[in-house]
Amino acid sequence: MDSYSIEMKDIGKVFESNRTVALDHTNLRVAKGSIHALVGENGAGKSTLMKILCGLERKNAGEIFIGGVHKDIKSVKDAYDNGIGMVNQQFRLIEDYTVAENILLGVEKINRWGFINQRESLRRVQALMGTSCLSLPPETIVSELTMGQRQLVEILRILNRSVDILVLDEPTSVLIPQEIQRLFLIIRELKTQGKTIVFISHRLEEVFEICDRITILRNGRDIAEDPISGFDKKQVSFLMIGEYPGALNTKRPAKDNPVLLKVENLSVRDVHGKTEVVRSANLAVRQNEITALVGVSNNGKQELVEALVGLRRVVSGNICLRDRELTGKTVRDFRKAGIAYIPEDRTGVGASISSSILDNIIATKLYEIPYSKRGWINRKIARKNAESLVREYRIKGSAIQASLDTLSGGNVQKVILAREISSDPSVLIVCEPTWGLDHRSSDYIYKRLAELAGSGKAVLIVSSYLDEVMFLADRIFVIYKGEIIAELENAATLTKTTIGELMLGLGAPLSYVCPSDRQGETNRELPR
């Protein structure tokens, strides 16, 4: 038994609010000093199992052994005391604090006068970075970091609690390829230091690249556990969902399609209204196409998107939908004109996590007939619509009256996707469309986005997953330091490396014109 860092035996979990069985005699064994994959569909029980291990949820049945010793983990403190820490999919950093302040938050060194010992704190952070081989400027404000750097802060914050077991929940979901490879180097280094890593991911190519063993969950039960070398990706997909995923082709024939959403010379300032974070941006989202916007975090990507949906004030420039001027209009005006929006922050911006599935689905329809008349909501029609969407989008785990916080992260995402796509928009703007979704759900979303684009609408995706971008997009815009520096046609010669280099500003061109947009003009060669 002592060869295992983690043993979870016959774990049971029932959510009493709706009698949902999340875990049914589930087992997990993780060898010491290994990188162990935990995979399964949305709602399979992965996050619940790890929350129980990390003290965020209480189990109803079963036993936990850490290093062969029986443990009763009732809180996050109990987990830390037993050397267990978790880096969540949603980062939990204070953006106005420095790197060092975030790492030490809650365990600061206090001097005899009751103040934080700044010199000792800095020394501790530098020592931690030295032993973990993770280096960041400790006095930098977190809001100035890329998503990859923020993730390193999260890892350092957990390592500062002297953990030996590190749970990584969808750790690559917002990273570009270069950042992913750096993260994998760090994970392998932590393994050489004797750390045990549980790696939760829906990206099977990464699971096969980094992990030693794999446990597959389905419907709250473990159905397979073996060395990763004993599987291929197709077998894992089958075991996760009980069927082989179908082949999808989302690409549409390239045409000179009319522009639906046009952005001209758009400039946007930061939240304080001081610094120009988007400068003279030009963007065209075309009918019958999926357009992608890519860029490293803190390069103006989010601010540009917020301006396109009316959430952020425009300094100069124009936003037009089908020749209708929307610049300066309200969010409600943007929605009524036909722009739907799915934000990256699902629970903070995209949904009310304490409200029901029903209320979240009809939140954008409160002023529409037949859902509302003279200020009164028609609950019967609303329920019928919500139940239909729950079935259509395969939202698991709860009745429509249950609150969103009873769902898995992936199913919360599907509620928001169902609400926005069902509003029949002219343009759908969606950030990280499959973040946290399993393969079957991702394939379904890809199909829906392709259908929407193919029906005379337009889709703008903002994704850090370049495989997804290259699979879906007809054309790709790259933003760097607040400027649209490239417009790329998704041709066979385009590579993820090229896009990644542009995102990092490595030899980026000032502009690039798609061959289909300028007839007879000589094509410019992309820099390598």
C-alpha positions in Angstrom: 0.0 0.0 0.0 2.8 2.4 0.8 3.9 2.5 -2.9 0.8 4.7 -3.5 0.8 8.4 -2.8 -3.1 8.5 -3.1 -5.6 5.7 -2.6 -9.3 6.6 -2.7 -11.5 3.5 -2.1 -15.2 3.2 -2.8 -15.8 6.9 -2.6 -19.5 7.9 -2.7 -21.0 11.4 -3.1 -24.6 12.4 -3.4 -25.6 16.0 -3.7 -28.6 16.2 -1.3 -30.1 19.3 -2.9 -31.2 17.3 -5.9 -30.3 13.7 -5.0 -27.7 13.6 -7.8 -25.2 10.7 -7.5 -21.9 12.2 -8.4 -19.6 9.3 -7.3 -20.6 5.7 -7.0 -18.0 3.5 -5.3 -15.3 5.3 -7.2 -11.6 4.2 -6.8 -8.4 6.0 -7.6 -4.8 4.9 -7.0 -1.8 7.2 -7.8 1.8 6.0 -7.5 4.3 8.1 -5.7 6.3 10.4 -7.9 4.1 9.8 -11.0 2.1 12.0 -13.4 -1.4 10.4 -13.3 -4.1 11.4 -15.8 -7.8 11.6 -14.6 -10.2 11.8 -17.5 -13.9 11.5 -18.3 -16.9 13.2 -19.7 -18.3 16.3 -18.2 -20.3 15.2 -15.1 -18.3 11.9 -14.9 -17.1 12.9 -11.4 -13.5 14.1 -11.9 -13.8 17.5 -10.2 -16.0 16.1 -7.4 -13.4 13.3 -6.6 -10.6 15.8 -6.5 -12.6 18.3 -4.4 -13.1 15.5 -1.9 -9.3 14.8 -1.9 -8.6 18.5 -1.5 -11.1 19.2 1.3 -13.5 21.2 -0.8 -16.3 18.6 -0.6 -17.3 16.0 2.0 -17.7 12.4 0.9 -20.7 10.3 1.9 -18.8 7.0 1.8 -15.4 5.5 1.3 -11.9 5.9 2.6 -8.8 7.9 1.7 -5.2 6.8 2.3 -2.3 9.2 1.8 1.1 7.5 1.7 -0.6 4.4 3.1 -2.1 6.1 6.1 -5.8 6.5 6.6 -6.9 10.2 6.5 -10.2 12.0 7.2 -9.9 15.2 5.1 -12.6 17.6 6.1 -11.2 20.9 4.9 -8.6 22.6 2.7 -6.4 23.0 5.8 -6.6 19.2 6.3 -5.5 18.7 2.7 -2.6 21.1 3.0 -1.5 19.5 6.3 -1.4 16.2 4.4 0.7 17.7 1.6 -2.2 18.0 -1.0 -2.8 21.1 -3.1 -4.9 21.9 -6.2 -4.5 24.4 -9.0 -8.0 25.1 -10.2 -9.1 25.7 -13.8 -10.3 29.2 -12.7 -7.3 31.0 -11.2 -7.8 32.4 -7.7 -5.3 35.2 -7.7 -5.7 38.8 -6.5 -4.9 40.8 -9.6 -3.9 44.0 -7.8 -1.4 42.2 -5.6 2.2 41.3 -6.6 3.5 37.9 -7.5 5.1 37.6 -4.0 1.9 38.8 -2.2 -0.2 36.2 -4.0 2.2 33.4 -3.3 2.4 34.2 0.4 -1.3 35.1 0.9 -2.5 33.6 4.2 0.9 32.4 5.3 2.8 35.6 5.5 5.8 36.1 7.8 4.7 38.6 10.6 7.2 40.6 12.6 6.9 41.3 16.3 4.9 44.5 15.7 2.3 42.6 13.8 3.3 43.8 10.3 4.3 41.7 7.3 8.1 41.3 7.2 8.7 42.4 3.6 12.3 41.4 3.4 11.8 38.0 4.8 8.8 37.5 2.6 10.8 38.3 -0.5 13.6 36.0 0.6 11.1 33.1 1.1 9.6 33.7 -2.4 13.1 33.8 -4.0 14.1 30.6 -2.2 10.9 28.9 -3.3 11.5 29.9 -6.9 15.1 28.5 -6.7 14.1 25.1 -5.4 11.1 24.7 -7.7 12.9 26.1 -10.8 10.0 28.4 -11.4 11.2 32.0 -11.9 9.0 35.1 -12.0 9.6 38.8 -11.1 8.3 38.7 -7.5 7.3 42.4 -7.4 5.3 42.4 -10.6 1.5 43.0 -10.3 -0.4 39.9 -11.3 -2.7 41.8 -13.7 0.4 42.5 -15.9 1.2 38.8 -16.3 0.3 36.5 -19.2 -2.1 33.6 -18.4 0.9 31.2 -18.5 2.7 33.3 -15.9 -0.4 33.5 -13.7 -0.5 29.7 -13.7 3.0 29.6 -12.5 2.0 31.9 -9.6 -0.8 29.5 -8.7 1.6 26.5 -8.7 4.1 28.5 -6.6 1.3 29.4 -4.2 0.5 25.7 -3.7 4.1 24.6 -3.5 4.7 27.2 -0.8 2.4 25.1 1.4 4.9 22.3 1.2 2.7 20.0 -0.8 3.9 16.7 -2.2 0.7 16.0 -4.2 -0.3 18.5 -6.8 -3.7 18.4 -8.6 -3.8 20.3 -11.9 -7.3 20.9 -13.2 -7.3 21.6 -17.0 -3.9 23.3 -16.7 -3.4 24.0 -20.4 -6.9 25.4 -21.3 -5.8 29.0 -21.7 -2.2 28.6 -22.7 -0.6 28.9 -26.1 1.6 26.1 -27.4 4.9 27.7 -26.2 3.4 28.1 -22.7 2.1 24.5 -22.7 5.6 23.2 -23.5 7.1 25.3 -20.7 4.5 24.0 -18.3 5.3 20.4 -19.3 9.0 21.0 -18.6 8.0 22.3 -15.1 5.7 19.3 -14.4 8.5 16.9 -15.4 10.9 18.8 -13.1 8.5 18.5 -10.2 8.2 14.8 -10.9 12.0 14.5 -10.6 11.8 16.2 -7.2 9.5 13.4 -6.0 6.2 15.3 -6.4 3.0 13.4 -7.4 0.9 15.1 -10.0 -2.8 14.4 -10.9 -3.4 15.8 -14.4 -7.1 16.4 -15.3 -7.6 17.2 -19.0 -9.9 16.7 -21.9 -7.0 17.1 -24.4 -5.9 13.5 -24.9 -2.9 14.4 -27.0 -1.5 16.2 -23.9 -2.4 13.3 -21.6 -0.5 10.9 -23.8 2.5 13.3 -24.0 2.9 14.0 -20.3 1.3 11.2 -18.2 2.5 7.9 -16.9 -0.8 6.3 -15.9 -4.5 7.0 -16.5 -7.8 6.5 -14.7 -10.9 6.8 -16.7 -14.3 7.8 -15.1 -17.7 7.4 -16.6 -21.0 8.2 -14.8 -19.3 8.5 -11.4 -17.4 5.2 -11.6 -13.9 4.2 -12.4 -13.9 1.9 -15.4 -10.2 1.6 -16.2 -6.8 2.3 -14.7 -3.5 1.3 -16.3 -0.2 2.7 -17.7 -0.9 5.2 -20.5 1.1 2.9 -22.8 -1.7 0.4 -22.7 -4.1 2.7 -24.5 -4.5 4.8 -27.6 -6.5 7.9 -27.9 -9.4 6.2 -29.7 -9.7 3.6 -26.9 -9.7 6.3 -24.2 -12.4 8.2 -26.0 -14.5 5.1 -26.3 -14.1 4.3 -22.6 -15.0 7.9 -21.6 -18.2 8.2 -23.5 -19.2 4.6 -24.4 -19.0 5.2 -28.1 -16.6 6.3 -30.8 -16.7 10.0 -31.6 -17.8 10.7 -35.2 -15.6 12.4 -37.7 -16.5 16.1 -38.1 -15.9 18.4 -40.9 -16.6 22.0 -39.9 -14.9 23.6 -42.9 -16.9 25.4 -45.5 -15.8 26.3 -49.1 -13.9 29.6 -49.1 -16.0 32.4 -50.6 -15.8 36.2 -50.8 -18.5 36.4 -48.2 -20.1 39.8 -47.2 -19.0 41.4 -43.9 -21.6 41.2 -41.1 -19.6 42.8 -38.3 -17.1 45.5 -39.2 -14.7 47.2 -36.9 -12.8 50.3 -38.2 -9.9 52.1 -36.4 -11.2 51.1 -33.0 -9.4 52.3 -29.9 -10.2 51.3 -26.3 -8.7 52.3 -23.0 -8.2 50.1 -19.9 -10.6 49.9 -17.0 -9.2 53.1 -15.5 -9.6 55.0 -18.7 -6.0 56.0 -18.9 -4.0 53.6 -21.1 -5.0 52.8 -24.6 -5.0 49.0 -24.7 -6.5 48.6 -28.2 -5.2 50.9 -30.9 -6.8 51.5 -34.3 -8.0 47.9 -34.7 -9.6 46.8 -37.9 -11.6 43.5 -38.0 -14.1 42.0 -40.3 -16.4 39.1 -39.4 -18.0 37.6 -42.5 -21.3 35.9 -43.2 -21.1 32.0 -43.4 -17.6 32.1 -41.8 -16.0 31.3 -38.4 -13.5 34.0 -37.7 -10.9 33.6 -34.9 -9.2 36.3 -32.8 -6.0 35.1 -31.0 -3.5 36.8 -28.8 -1.6 36.3 -25.6 -3.3 37.5 -22.5 -3.0 41.3 -21.6 -2.5 42.3 -25.3 -5.9 43.9 -25.7 -7.9 40.8 -26.8 -10.4 40.9 -23.9 -10.9 44.6 -24.1 -11.5 44.5 -27.8 -14.1 41.7 -27.3 -15.8 43.7 -24.5 -16.1 46.7 -26.9 -17.7 44.5 -29.6 -20.5 43.6 -27.2 -21.1 47.0 -25.6 -19.4 46.2 -22.3 -16.5 48.7 -22.7 -16.5 52.3 -23.9 -14.9 53.0 -27.2 -12.4 56.0 -27.4 -12.5 56.2 -31.2 -13.5 54.2 -34.3 -16.6 52.4 -35.4 -18.5 49.2 -34.8 -21.1 48.3 -37.4 -23.5 45.3 -37.8 -25.0 45.0 -41.3 -24.2 48.7 -41.8 -26.0 49.6 -38.6 -23.8 51.8 -36.3 -23.5 50.4 -32.8 -20.7 52.5 -31.4 -21.7 53.9 -28.1 -24.8 51.8 -27.7 -25.8 49.8 -24.6 -25.3 46.1 -24.1 -29.0 45.6 -24.6 -28.8 47.5 -28.0 -26.0 45.2 -29.1 -28.1 42.1 -28.2 -31.2 43.4 -29.9 -29.2 44.1 -33.0 -28.2 40.5 -33.1 -24.9 40.1 -31.3 -24.7 37.2 -28.7 -21.7 36.8 -26.3 -20.2 33.9 -24.4 -17.5 35.3 -22.1 -14.4 33.5 -20.9 -15.4 34.0 -17.3 -18.4 31.7 -17.2 -19.4 32.1 -13.6 -18.4 35.7 -12.9 -19.8 37.3 -16.1 -21.6 34.7 -18.1 -24.0 33.3 -15.5 -25.5 33.7 -12.1 -24.1 30.6 -10.3 -26.6 30.8 -7.4 -29.6 31.0 -9.8 -31.4 28.0 -11.4 -30.7 26.5 -14.8 -34.1 27.8 -15.9 -33.4 31.4 -14.8 -29.9 31.4 -16.5 -31.3 30.1 -19.8 -34.1 32.7 -19.9 -32.0 35.6 -18.6 -31.5 37.1 -22.1 -35.2 36.6 -23.0 -36.9 38.5 -20.2 -38.1 41.2 -22.5 -39.1 39.0 -25.4 -42.5 37.6 -26.4 -43.6 34.8 -25.7 -41.3 34.5 -22.7 -42.5 37.9 -21.3 -45.6 40.0 -21.7 -46.3 43.3 -19.9 -43.5 42.6 -17.5 -44.7 39.1 -16.5 -42.6 36.0 -17.3 -44.5 33.0 -18.8 -43.0 30.3 -16.7 -44.7 27.5 -18.6 -43.1 28.5 -21.9 -39.8 29.3 -20.2 -39.7 25.8 -18.6 -40.6 24.1 -21.8 -37.8 25.9 -23.6 -35.3 25.2 -20.8 -36.1 21.5 -20.7 -35.7 21.2 -24.5 -32.3 22.9 -24.4 -31.1 20.7 -21.4 -31.9 17.7 -23.6 -30.5 19.1 -26.8 -27.2 20.1 -25.2 -26.9 17.0 -23.0 -26.7 19.0 -19.8 -26.2 16.5 -17.0 -26.8 16.4 -13.3 -29.8 18.5 -12.3 -33.4 19.4 -12.9 -34.0 22.9 -14.4 -34.9 24.3 -11.0 -31.6 23.4 -9.5 -28.9 26.1 -9.0 -26.0 26.2 -11.4 -23.5 25.6 -8.6 -24.7 21.9 -8.5 -23.4 21.4 -12.0 -19.9 20.5 -13.2 -17.9 23.3 -14.8 -18.4 21.8 -18.2 -22.2 21.6 -17.8 -22.3 25.2 -16.6 -20.6 26.1 -19.8 -23.2 24.2 -21.8 -26.0 26.1 -20.1 -24.5 29.3 -21.3 -23.8 28.0 -24.8 -27.4 26.8 -25.1 -28.8 30.1 -24.0 -26.7 32.2 -26.5 -26.9 29.9 -29.5 -30.7 29.5 -29.1 -31.1 33.3 -29.2 -30.6 33.0 -33.0 -28.0 35.8 -33.3 -26.6 37.3 -36.5 -23.1 37.2 -34.9 -22.0 34.9 -32.0 -18.9 36.0 -30.2 -17.6 33.1 -28.0 -14.5 33.0 -25.9 -12.9 29.7 -25.2 -15.8 27.7 -26.7 -14.8 24.3 -25.4 -12.9 25.2 -22.3 -13.6 22.4 -19.8 -15.7 20.3 -22.2 -15.1 16.7 -23.0 -14.6 15.3 -26.5 -18.2 14.5 -27.3 -19.4 17.9 -25.9 -16.7 19.7 -27.9 -17.6 17.9 -31.1 -21.2 18.9 -30.5 -20.3 22.5 -30.0 -18.1 22.5 -33.1 -21.0 21.2 -35.1 -23.4 23.8 -33.7 -20.9 26.6 -34.4 -20.4 25.3 -38.0 -24.2 25.0 -38.5 -24.7 28.6 -37.2 -22.0 29.9 -39.6 -23.4 27.9 -42.5 -26.9 29.2 -42.0 -26.0 32.7 -43.1 -24.8 33.9 -39.6 -21.2 34.6 -38.5 -19.1 33.3 -35.6 -16.2 35.0 -33.9 -14.2 32.7 -31.6 -11.6 33.8 -29.2 -9.6 30.8 -28.2 -6.1 30.0 -26.8 -6.4 26.4 -28.1 -4.7 26.7 -31.5 -5.7 23.2 -32.6 -9.3 24.3 -32.1 -8.7 27.6 -34.0 -7.1 25.8 -37.0 -9.9 23.2 -37.0 -12.7 25.7 -37.0 -11.7 29.0 -38.4 -11.8 30.2 -42.0 -9.7 33.2 -41.2 -7.6 34.3 -38.1 -6.8 37.7 -36.7 -3.8 38.1 -34.4 -3.7 40.9 -31.8 -0.4 42.0 -30.3 0.1 44.9 -27.9 -3.3 46.2 -28.7 -2.9 46.1 -32.5 -4.3 43.7 -35.1 -1.0 42.8 -36.7 -2.1 39.9 -39.0 -5.1 38.6 -40.8 -4.4 35.0 -41.9 -6.3 32.8 -44.2 -6.5 29.3 -42.7 -4.7 27.6 -45.6 -2.9 24.3 -45.6 0.5 26.0 -45.3 -0.4 27.8 -42.0 1.1 26.3 -38.8 0.5 26.6 -35.1 4.1 27.7 -34.7 3.6 30.6 -37.1 0.5 31.8 -35.2 2.3 31.3 -31.9 5.2 33.4 -33.0 2.9 36.2 -34.2 1.1 36.1 -30.9 4.4 36.6 -29.1 5.5 39.4 -31.5 8.4 37.4 -32.9 8.9 39.0 -36.3 5.3 40.0 -36.6 4.2 41.8 -39.8 2.5 45.1 -39.6 -0.4 43.7 -41.7 -1.3 40.8 -43.8 -4.1 40.7 -46.4 -6.0 37.5 -47.1 -5.5 36.5 -50.8 -9.3 36.3 -51.2 -9.7 40.0 -50.1 -7.5 41.7 -52.7 -7.8 40.2 -56.1 -4.6 40.3 -58.2 -2.4 41.5 -55.3 0.8 39.6 -54.7 0.6 37.5 -51.6 2.9 38.5 -48.8 4.9 35.7 -47.3 4.5 35.1 -43.5 7.7 35.6 -41.5 9.2 32.5 -39.9 
